[in-house]
Amino acid sequence: MSDALDEIFCCDSLKGVVADLPEPAAPTVYRADNGVLMMVVGLVQSEEGLGYLDQAIMHCPFCGIKLQDAKAIAEKVSH
């Protein structure tokens, strides 16, 4: 795992679960181009190819540390 990915993990549990996921799911936790920390929560195969459902991560699902807030995300996302 790269040093860039290491810096987004707040605990060993989150880091471990991401490291053990198979392709094409890995990496499921990533920092988007706009800086928002995201997690892939679903995959679907369609005629156009593999599709991903992403969700912004507000708190770590393992240790509960606040990683980002809705206001900061809204400022980074353009519609």
Protein Blocks (a to p, Z undefined) as FASTA:
>chain_A
ZZklmmmpcbfklmmmmmmpccfkbcfbdcdfkopacddfbdcddfkbccddddddfbdf
klopafbdfklmmmmpcZZ
